[in-house]
Amino acid sequence: MSHQELKVNGTISTIKGIGTSGPFFYPLQNPETGTTISENPPALFQPLTIRGVKFANRVVVSPMCMYSCKDGSLTDFHLAHLGQFALRGAGLIFVEATAVLPNGRISTEDSGIWDDKHVGPLKRVVDFVHSQGVKIGLQIAHAGRKASTRSPFTVEQNPQLTMLVPKEDNGWPDNVVGPSPIPWDSEHATPNQLSIDEIQEIIDAFGKAAERAIEAGFDVLELHFAHGYLLSEFFSPLSNERTDEYGGNFENRIRFGLEIAERVRTIWPTDRPLFARVSATEWVDNNEQSWNIDQTVELAKSLKVLGVDLIDCSSGGNISYQRIPVTPSFQVPFAERVRKEADIKTGAVGKITEAHQANEIVEQKQADLVFIGRAFLNNAGWVQKAAQQLGVKIAWPVQYHRRGNYQL
Ligand SMILES: Cc1cc2nc3c(=O)[nH]c(=O)nc-3n(C[C@H](O)[C@H](O)[C@H](O)COP(=O)(O)O)c2cc1C
């Protein structure tokens, strides 16, 4: 949407707005929602520009699957769900893991981008978020051997159902794929080992997804290389036992991920940032034989060379017997190490819930952006509350200017 003058009764009025995508008039948000108004703000509320994209603050709504799509398309639920974070001033909002192919969905209700029909519903959300001057990213993904499963709430509501979705419920248990025929656990499908041709098809699908993400107007693209989904399955020697050029030594195991990054970067505009989310470790004891932080640092260096701008440092999800010591900020040291040793921007994520905690991470240069998940589900106004707690004034939507000054 470009800035334009509002037409009233056919004549150009002096009122400025930013357009009428759909039936609505969007007044100009100047400065953009979430922008710091105070002088000398703390680190969390300083803007950041990566390539040609400026984030008003350092707080990111982490990608979160809502398992509420229809045939891969976002719905009104997503407009309300993601729209609320734009109205409340997040620096960047991620749309949930979005599958590049139908068999790359975790569940039948996942978001998808394998078809042109998905662009319209994605664009509707993008346009709304942009109406606040807020930035929005898309996480593109392939679930690999963890595909064709029920959403957590479907299992909660129907405990008699199996985790694996059978064909009669529109699942694809026979078409689940991975690096090697090793299931995640006994409740998941045994994946078909991808052929070299099929690997090429998936690289093409990531490229096509990037083209559609451009059409939808996204500011940022994130490659989902974490949590035991397809690419992190290839990275780990515990899930990848291939003997061809995509398995065995470290260079071979990361090859598929690098080829995807390379393809996507040639398509994704040079003035827009590309992120990659990785599992920095898979949390098993025999570190030598598993994916660990040392390998993550080396992967980050290679991704940087290919034009990836930021490594979003999560962990775990690839091994069913992982032991994760979940404590506040527990993954932050990974973001800090990758940032220092690979000399690349990082995102910190995981159990970051408090304003001062988040601010310290940016202030101490452990990460450039702070990704927040569940705390945003608890309070969509997390950024506004954090601003109040840190003594910073930030821009609210002009429509909310009569709100009064309440303690959040
Ligand atoms: C409901 C829910 C859905 C999630 N879906 C995704 C996803 O689509 N992609 C992803 O990379 N991480 C996903 N995650 C992980 C979050 O992005 C985040 O990394 C994690 O919740 C830890 O951050 P937090 O402690 O701030 O919640 C999800 C988490 C939750 C709670």
The ligand as a Gaussian input file, in Angstrom:
#p B3LYP/6-31G(d) Opt

LIG

0 1
 C        1.466000     -22.383000      20.126000
 C        2.880000     -22.394000      19.637000
 C        3.145000     -22.600000      18.297000
 C        4.465000     -22.570000      17.808000
 N        4.701000     -22.662000      16.459000
 C        5.952000     -22.428000      15.979000
 C        6.183000     -22.269000      14.581000
 O        5.269000     -22.249000      13.764000
 N        7.469000     -22.095000      14.183000
 C        8.512000     -22.029000      15.065000
 O        9.654000     -21.885000      14.647000
 N        8.299000     -22.116000      16.393000
 C        7.049000     -22.284000      16.857000
 N        6.824000     -22.276000      18.210000
 C        7.939000     -21.931000      19.111000
 C        7.940000     -20.428000      19.419000
 O        8.151000     -19.661000      18.239000
 C        9.009000     -20.081000      20.446000
 O       10.263000     -20.385000      19.895000
 C        8.834000     -20.858000      21.750000
 O        7.481000     -20.807000      22.185000
 C        9.742000     -20.346000      22.847000
 O        9.517000     -18.988000      23.085000
 P        8.581000     -18.483000      24.327000
 O        9.181000     -19.066000      25.586000
 O        8.672000     -16.991000      24.277000
 O        7.206000     -18.992000      24.090000
 C        5.532000     -22.356000      18.714000
 C        5.254000     -22.193000      20.074000
 C        3.953000     -22.179000      20.539000
 C        3.688000     -21.944000      22.003000

